[in-house]
Amino acid sequence: MGNYGMNKKSNLLIFITPLLIAACTSAQDDSYGSGYVVVHEAFWGADHNTPYPFTVSGEIVCGVHAYYGPEIYFHPVEFTNESYIGTPLNKTAAKSLKQAGMTPNVPYSIKKGADLSDAIEVGLKVCDEMYG
């Protein structure tokens, strides 16, 4: 076979190995993405002790400010691309927006009197997973 045959086998092994690892790895929660988690009222109660705090489904998004730390925002469904500024859920996000002179440009979707502690915790978990 010579070197060519060995390189061909090596290339095949390099291609197949990630597929095998992915196939043998337990599936992550489908609601998690890079820097966000999809939330919906119908599923919230299964993992959280507080009532669903939003009026619509959407995404809890993590960002990290260089000086202030983790910023947690809520983006209602249909307002989730990067051109939108979500509703700040924690003080860091609110402080960061104020410092930048920016305001949210999504519909306000937090229920009156809502406890945001679980939503903020979800966002902080996303930040931890992204930034360690």
RAHU-V865385 format. One line per field, one symbol per residue. phi: phi as a letter, one per 30 degrees, with the letter a starting at -180 (. if undefined). burial: # if it has 9 or more other ideal C-beta (glycine too) atoms within 8 Angstrom, else .. A space follows every 10 residues. Layout:
phi: ???
burial: ???
This chain:
phi: .idedddddd ddddddeddd dddcdddded ddbdjabdba edcdddcbcc dedcdbdlbc ccbbdeccjd ccbccdeibc dddccdddcb dddddddddd icbebbddbc deiddceddd dddddddedd ci
burial: .....#.... .......... .......... .#...####. ..##...#.. .###..#### #####....# ######..## ...####### .######... ...#.#..## #..#.#.### .######..# ..
